[in-house]
Amino acid sequence: MPMRDIDTESTNAKPMREPAPSLLMMPDKRAAGDQEGGTAMKYALIAAGIGAAVAGTVYSLGTFTAGLYQTIAGLF
């Protein structure tokens, strides 16, 4: 059966309307004005950076200290 073009003006077809907002889109609108989550993320990133710097420093000092103890032990 061949496809026919439908003339929307001759039929009583209603124009398409925009879909209703879904429940998944609503939190985005509420969160757009909320800055508390963004501030928490900034502090979390700062804390993670400080933690990484401390971990790197402790690891570096641990390696240096172990080498220092080996050098001192070799003197005896």
Secondary structure as UniProt FT lines:
FT   TURN            8..12
FT   TURN            23..25
FT   HELIX           26..32
FT   HELIX           36..75
//
